[in-house]
Amino acid sequence: MAWELKSDRPIYTQLTEQIELMIFSGVYPLGSKLPSVRDMAQEAAVNPNTMQKALVKLEEDSLIITHRTSGRTITEDARIVEMAKTKLAQKQILAFLEKMQLMGFEQKEIISIINTMVEEMQK
């Protein structure tokens, strides 16, 4: 997965979000070992301290576990991952709904647009 970093938000926040997506999508399966901080930083073309900050945040959220002698692994607790995934989805949906309301759409119109797009995706 390519790292896509923009200058409009803190880099460590973007790294955190992208690593979360890699966990949610199975790129980093439950219980799998993460590459070293240096390797991940080099791959993302960021300072290792910035990558470290992102990983600390993920550890605080219990998505990754640090082992003193063997590096970091993804949690094996599927419930924690599912809760984090749901929380991210709710955050994204809330931002979307707020923008739709600012554009003047009513609830029924928003639902209709979503239903139409879901149907088109299934074709």
Rosetta blueprint (number, residue, H / E / L):
1 M L
2 A L
3 W L
4 E L
5 L L
6 K L
7 S L
8 D L
9 R L
10 P L
11 I H
12 Y H
13 T H
14 Q H
15 L H
16 T H
17 E H
18 Q H
19 I H
20 E H
21 L H
22 M H
23 I H
24 F H
25 S H
26 G L
27 V L
28 Y L
29 P L
30 L L
31 G L
32 S L
33 K E
34 L L
35 P L
36 S L
37 V H
38 R H
39 D H
40 M H
41 A H
42 Q H
43 E H
44 A H
45 A L
46 V L
47 N L
48 P H
49 N H
50 T H
51 M H
52 Q H
53 K H
54 A H
55 L H
56 V H
57 K H
58 L H
59 E H
60 E H
61 D L
62 S L
63 L L
64 I E
65 I E
66 T E
67 H E
68 R L
69 T L
70 S L
71 G E
72 R E
73 T E
74 I E
75 T L
76 E L
77 D L
78 A H
79 R H
80 I H
81 V H
82 E H
83 M H
84 A H
85 K H
86 T H
87 K H
88 L H
89 A H
90 Q H
91 K H
92 Q H
93 I H
94 L H
95 A H
96 F H
97 L H
98 E H
99 K H
100 M H
101 Q H
102 L H
103 M L
104 G L
105 F L
106 E L
107 Q H
108 K H
109 E H
110 I H
111 I H
112 S H
113 I H
114 I H
115 N H
116 T H
117 M H
118 V H
119 E H
120 E H
121 M H
122 Q L
123 K L
